[in-house]
Amino acid sequence: MRRIKVGILGATGSVGQRFVQLLDGHPWFELGALFASERSAGKRYRDVAKWVLPYAMPAEAAETVVQSMNDVDAAENEDISIMFSALPGPIANEVEKRCAQAGYAVSTNVAVHRMEKDVPLVIPEINADHLALIEVQKSLRGWDGFIITNPNCSTIVMTLSLEPLMQFGINEVHVSTMQAVSGAGYAGLPSMAILDNVLPFIEKEEEKMESETLKILGALEGSEVKNAPFTVCASCHRVPVMDGHTEAVWVKFEESVSEEEVKKAFKDFNTDIKTPFAPDKPIILREERDRPQPKLDRDAGNGMSISVGRVRGGRMENEIKYIVQGHNTVRGAAGASILNAEVLVERGYI
């Protein structure tokens, strides 16, 4: 297949940098343009990106001249098909819509459009059928392009673990997160605030987990998604870990479910998604009693697999509890957007 040219919106930020790193050498996608603020426009990427990843900056990207986000629809970018977005929320709302109007497929990691009824909120292993909303969106808005979103980083990790358990009938979910500092962005947390500390509040994180999960696990009915019929209660916390979100999950089922049934569901879970970024095993069951751990497990499946462990019965009737862990800036951010774009290509939307 021909390589597809892509652009990155918000390329100098921490998630934008992760897009740059992950797309380097991608077999389907070729970097066509990098976009950032006016103060970065006209300069080489290596001169304006304060590179924070433990990898060398890709040589091609390093020499690319950054463009202003005001120029996304310039004639020189007409051969770009996909825009990956890592923009700040208020800016994303306007720029992503402008890109969709101009005919781009926008695969965004940003929250602003996730809960709009005609915008697919997708984890491909769970709800790739929700991509049918693309035609609804284009028709309603009169756009030549479209917007597709991936969930919040903590939501992706938990919701992927819940999918194999839907067969048992979920009544309610409680989750307590231990989230890595990279989720706050490069300048998001002063070191003195997080070292030797736990921060018990993350702005809007709990609301995202409680609402996005139900849309993802819901059923597509005609032109909209009917939310999954259970409740999610989340408590979110920032901990001094660089990468990798760890979450303690309690699931209450309609009827009694054994630990072995849940473990088997995790082990057996697989999908027909076979694109470059799709992991061979989306869920890896860790049998050791002290796993999963961020240091040991965040890079599983090149950062695209989640790990579950400590599966055990709860104190409440019909309750199972477990620990789930995943890489927040790969599976939970840039990698998720790239996987979504691959599925768009595979299914003929691009």
C-alpha positions as CSV (number, residue, x, y, z in Angstrom):
1,M,0.0,0.0,0.0
2,R,1.1,3.6,-0.6
3,R,2.3,5.4,2.5
4,I,-0.2,8.0,3.9
5,K,1.0,11.4,4.8
6,V,0.1,12.6,8.3
7,G,0.4,15.8,10.3
8,I,0.7,16.3,14.1
9,L,-1.2,19.2,15.8
10,G,0.5,20.3,19.0
11,A,3.8,18.6,18.1
12,T,6.0,20.3,20.6
13,G,4.1,19.1,23.8
14,S,4.7,15.9,25.6
15,V,2.0,13.9,23.8
16,G,3.0,15.5,20.5
17,Q,6.5,14.3,21.0
18,R,5.2,10.8,21.7
19,F,3.4,11.0,18.3
20,V,6.7,12.0,16.6
21,Q,8.6,9.2,18.3
22,L,6.0,6.5,17.6
23,L,5.3,7.5,14.0
24,D,9.0,7.3,13.1
25,G,9.4,4.4,10.7
26,H,5.7,3.5,10.7
27,P,5.1,1.2,7.8
28,W,1.8,2.9,6.7
29,F,2.2,6.6,7.7
30,E,4.7,9.2,6.6
31,L,5.3,12.4,8.5
32,G,4.1,15.3,6.3
33,A,3.9,18.3,8.7
34,L,4.3,19.4,12.3
35,F,2.1,22.1,13.7
36,A,2.5,24.2,16.9
37,S,2.0,27.8,18.2
38,E,3.0,30.9,16.4
39,R,6.1,31.3,18.5
40,S,7.4,27.9,17.1
41,A,6.3,28.5,13.5
42,G,9.1,28.9,10.9
43,K,11.7,27.2,13.1
44,R,13.2,23.7,12.9
45,Y,11.5,21.2,15.3
46,R,14.8,20.4,17.1
47,D,15.1,24.1,18.0
48,V,11.7,24.5,19.5
49,A,10.8,21.1,21.0
50,K,12.1,20.6,24.5
51,W,12.5,16.9,24.0
52,V,11.6,14.9,27.1
53,L,11.5,11.3,25.9
54,P,14.3,8.7,26.6
55,Y,14.8,8.2,22.9
56,A,16.7,10.2,20.3
57,M,14.6,12.7,18.4
58,P,13.9,11.2,15.0
59,A,16.2,12.8,12.4
60,E,13.5,13.6,9.8
61,A,11.3,15.3,12.4
62,A,14.3,17.2,13.9
63,E,14.9,19.1,10.6
64,T,11.2,19.7,9.8
65,V,10.2,23.3,9.8
66,V,7.2,23.7,12.2
67,Q,4.1,25.3,10.8
68,S,1.5,27.5,12.5
69,M,-1.8,25.9,13.3
70,N,-3.3,28.8,11.4
71,D,-1.9,27.2,8.3
72,V,-3.4,23.7,8.6
73,D,-5.5,24.2,5.4
74,A,-2.6,25.7,3.4
75,A,-2.1,24.4,-0.1
76,E,1.2,22.8,0.8
77,N,-0.6,20.5,3.1
78,E,-3.2,19.2,0.7
79,D,-1.6,15.8,0.3
80,I,-2.0,15.1,4.1
81,S,-4.8,12.7,4.9
82,I,-4.7,12.4,8.7
83,M,-4.1,14.9,11.4
84,F,-3.1,13.6,14.8
85,S,-4.1,16.0,17.6
86,A,-2.3,16.6,20.9
87,L,-3.5,20.1,21.3
88,P,-4.6,21.9,24.5
89,G,-8.4,21.6,24.9
90,P,-9.6,25.2,24.2
91,I,-7.4,25.4,21.1
92,A,-8.3,21.8,19.9
93,N,-12.0,22.7,19.8
94,E,-11.5,25.2,17.0
95,V,-8.5,23.8,15.2
96,E,-9.8,20.2,15.0
97,K,-13.2,21.3,13.6
98,R,-11.4,23.5,11.0
99,C,-9.3,20.4,10.0
100,A,-12.4,18.3,9.6
101,Q,-14.1,21.0,7.5
102,A,-11.0,21.1,5.3
103,G,-11.3,17.3,4.6
104,Y,-8.8,15.8,7.0
105,A,-9.4,12.7,9.1
106,V,-8.7,14.0,12.6
107,S,-7.6,11.3,15.1
108,T,-7.4,13.1,18.4
109,N,-6.2,12.4,21.9
110,V,-8.0,15.5,23.2
111,A,-11.1,15.4,25.4
112,V,-13.2,18.2,23.9
113,H,-15.2,16.2,21.4
114,R,-15.3,12.8,23.1
115,M,-18.8,12.9,24.4
116,E,-20.5,14.5,21.4
117,K,-23.2,12.2,20.1
118,D,-21.9,12.0,16.5
119,V,-18.2,11.6,17.4
120,P,-16.8,8.1,17.7
121,L,-15.0,7.4,21.0
122,V,-13.1,4.3,20.1
123,I,-11.0,1.5,21.5
124,P,-10.8,-0.7,18.4
125,E,-10.7,-4.0,20.3
126,I,-14.0,-3.1,21.9
127,N,-16.2,-0.9,19.7
128,A,-14.8,-0.4,16.2
129,D,-18.4,-0.7,15.0
130,H,-18.9,2.8,16.5
131,L,-16.9,4.1,13.5
132,A,-20.3,4.1,11.7
133,L,-20.9,7.4,13.4
134,I,-18.4,9.0,11.0
135,E,-21.0,9.1,8.2
136,V,-23.6,10.5,10.6
137,Q,-21.1,13.2,11.7
138,K,-20.2,14.2,8.1
139,S,-23.9,14.4,7.1
140,L,-25.0,16.4,10.1
141,R,-22.1,18.9,10.0
142,G,-21.5,19.1,6.2
143,W,-17.9,18.2,6.6
144,D,-15.6,16.6,4.0
145,G,-13.5,15.2,6.8
146,F,-14.3,14.0,10.3
147,I,-13.1,13.7,13.9
148,I,-12.5,10.4,15.8
149,T,-11.4,10.3,19.4
150,N,-9.7,7.9,21.8
151,P,-10.5,8.0,25.5
152,N,-8.7,9.4,28.5
153,C,-5.6,7.5,29.4
154,S,-7.0,6.0,32.7
155,T,-10.3,5.2,31.0
156,I,-8.5,3.2,28.2
157,V,-6.7,1.0,30.7
158,M,-9.7,0.2,32.8
159,T,-12.3,-0.1,30.0
160,L,-10.1,-2.5,28.0
161,S,-10.0,-4.7,31.1
162,L,-13.8,-4.5,31.5
163,E,-14.6,-5.7,28.0
164,P,-14.0,-9.4,28.6
165,L,-16.1,-9.2,31.7
166,M,-19.2,-7.8,30.0
167,Q,-20.4,-11.3,29.3
168,F,-21.0,-11.9,33.0
169,G,-23.3,-8.9,33.4
170,I,-21.7,-5.9,35.2
171,N,-23.8,-4.1,37.8
172,E,-21.3,-1.5,39.0
173,V,-17.6,-0.6,38.9
174,H,-15.4,1.2,41.4
175,V,-11.9,2.2,40.6
176,S,-9.0,3.9,42.4
177,T,-6.2,5.1,40.2
178,M,-2.4,5.6,40.8
179,Q,-1.5,7.8,37.8
180,A,2.0,8.6,36.5
181,V,3.3,12.1,36.4
182,S,3.7,12.1,32.6
183,G,-0.1,12.2,32.3
184,A,0.1,15.8,33.5
185,G,2.4,16.9,30.6
186,Y,6.0,18.0,30.8
187,A,5.3,21.2,32.8
188,G,2.2,19.8,34.5
189,L,3.7,19.1,38.0
190,P,6.5,20.8,39.9
191,S,8.9,18.2,41.2
192,M,8.5,19.5,44.8
193,A,4.7,18.8,44.5
194,I,5.0,15.1,43.6
195,L,8.3,13.9,45.2
196,D,7.6,12.1,48.5
197,N,3.9,12.7,47.9
198,V,0.6,11.6,46.5
199,L,-1.8,14.1,45.0
200,P,-5.4,13.0,45.7
201,F,-7.1,15.1,42.9
202,I,-6.7,15.3,39.2
203,E,-8.9,17.9,37.4
204,K,-11.8,16.3,35.5
205,E,-10.2,12.8,35.6
206,E,-12.9,11.1,37.6
207,E,-15.7,12.5,35.5
208,K,-14.0,11.3,32.3
209,M,-13.6,7.7,33.7
210,E,-17.3,7.7,34.8
211,S,-18.8,8.9,31.5
212,E,-16.4,7.8,28.8
213,T,-16.4,4.1,29.9
214,L,-20.2,3.9,29.5
215,K,-20.1,5.3,26.0
216,I,-17.3,3.0,24.8
217,L,-19.0,-0.1,26.3
218,G,-22.4,1.0,25.0
219,A,-24.3,-0.2,22.0
220,L,-24.6,1.6,18.7
221,E,-28.3,2.0,17.9
222,G,-28.9,3.8,14.6
223,S,-27.3,7.2,14.7
224,E,-26.2,7.3,18.4
225,V,-24.7,5.2,21.2
226,K,-26.8,3.9,24.1
227,N,-24.7,3.9,27.2
228,A,-23.8,0.7,29.0
229,P,-26.3,-0.1,31.8
230,F,-24.1,0.1,34.9
231,T,-22.4,2.8,37.0
232,V,-18.8,3.7,37.4
233,C,-17.4,5.4,40.5
234,A,-13.8,6.7,40.3
235,S,-11.2,8.2,42.6
236,C,-8.1,9.4,40.8
237,H,-4.6,10.1,42.3
238,R,-1.2,11.2,41.0
239,V,1.8,9.2,42.3
240,P,5.6,9.7,41.7
241,V,5.9,7.3,38.8
242,M,7.2,8.5,35.5
243,D,5.1,6.4,33.0
244,G,2.3,3.8,33.5
245,H,-1.1,4.1,35.2
246,T,-2.0,1.5,37.8
247,E,-5.6,1.0,38.8
248,A,-7.4,-1.0,41.5
249,V,-10.8,-2.1,40.2
250,W,-13.8,-3.6,42.0
251,V,-16.5,-5.0,39.7
252,K,-19.9,-6.1,41.0
253,F,-21.7,-8.6,38.8
254,E,-25.4,-9.5,38.5
255,E,-24.6,-13.0,39.6
256,S,-21.8,-14.9,41.2
257,V,-18.6,-15.1,39.1
258,S,-15.5,-17.0,40.2
259,E,-11.9,-15.9,40.1
260,E,-11.1,-18.6,37.6
261,E,-13.8,-17.5,35.3
262,V,-12.5,-14.0,35.3
263,K,-8.9,-15.1,34.8
264,K,-10.0,-17.2,31.8
265,A,-11.9,-14.3,30.3
266,F,-8.8,-12.2,30.5
267,K,-6.6,-15.0,29.0
268,D,-9.0,-15.7,26.2
269,F,-9.6,-12.1,25.1
270,N,-8.5,-11.4,21.6
271,T,-9.7,-9.5,18.5
272,D,-9.3,-9.5,14.8
273,I,-7.5,-6.1,14.8
274,K,-4.1,-6.9,13.1
275,T,-2.7,-3.5,12.2
276,P,0.9,-2.5,13.0
277,F,0.1,-0.9,16.4
278,A,-2.4,-3.6,17.5
279,P,-0.8,-5.8,20.1
280,D,-0.8,-9.6,19.7
281,K,-2.4,-9.8,23.2
282,P,-4.3,-6.7,24.2
283,I,-4.6,-8.1,27.8
284,I,-1.8,-10.0,29.6
285,L,-2.7,-11.8,32.8
286,R,0.1,-11.6,35.4
287,E,0.0,-14.5,37.8
288,E,2.7,-13.3,40.2
289,R,1.1,-11.9,43.4
290,D,3.0,-8.6,43.2
291,R,2.2,-7.8,39.5
292,P,1.5,-5.8,37.5
293,Q,4.0,-3.0,38.2
294,P,4.8,0.0,36.0
295,K,8.5,-0.6,35.9
296,L,8.0,-4.2,34.8
297,D,4.9,-4.1,32.7
298,R,4.2,-0.7,31.1
299,D,6.1,-1.6,27.9
300,A,4.2,-4.9,27.3
301,G,3.2,-5.2,23.7
302,N,5.4,-2.2,22.8
303,G,3.3,-0.2,25.3
304,M,0.0,-1.2,23.7
305,S,-1.0,-4.1,25.9
306,I,-2.5,-3.7,29.4
307,S,-1.6,-6.1,32.3
308,V,-4.0,-7.4,34.9
309,G,-3.2,-9.2,38.1
310,R,-4.2,-9.9,41.7
311,V,-7.6,-11.2,40.6
312,R,-9.6,-12.2,43.7
313,G,-13.0,-12.2,45.3
314,G,-14.3,-9.1,47.0
315,R,-16.0,-8.6,50.3
316,M,-19.3,-7.7,48.7
317,E,-21.7,-10.2,47.1
318,N,-20.9,-11.1,43.5
319,E,-17.7,-8.9,43.5
320,I,-14.3,-9.5,41.9
321,K,-11.4,-7.1,42.3
322,Y,-8.1,-6.8,40.4
323,I,-5.2,-4.6,39.5
324,V,-4.8,-3.3,35.9
325,Q,-1.8,-1.4,34.5
326,G,-1.0,0.3,31.2
327,H,1.3,2.8,29.5
328,N,-0.5,6.1,29.7
329,T,1.3,8.0,26.9
330,V,1.4,5.0,24.5
331,R,-1.7,2.9,24.9
332,G,-3.4,5.7,26.8
333,A,-2.6,8.6,24.4
334,A,-0.6,8.8,21.1
335,G,-0.5,5.0,20.5
336,A,-4.3,4.9,20.9
337,S,-4.8,7.6,18.3
338,I,-2.4,5.9,15.9
339,L,-4.2,2.5,16.3
340,N,-7.5,4.3,15.6
341,A,-6.1,5.8,12.4
342,E,-4.8,2.4,11.3
343,V,-8.2,0.9,11.7
344,L,-9.7,3.8,9.7
345,V,-7.4,2.9,6.9
346,E,-8.0,-0.9,7.2
347,R,-11.8,-0.3,7.1
348,G,-11.7,2.0,4.1
349,Y,-12.5,5.3,5.9
350,I,-9.3,6.8,4.5
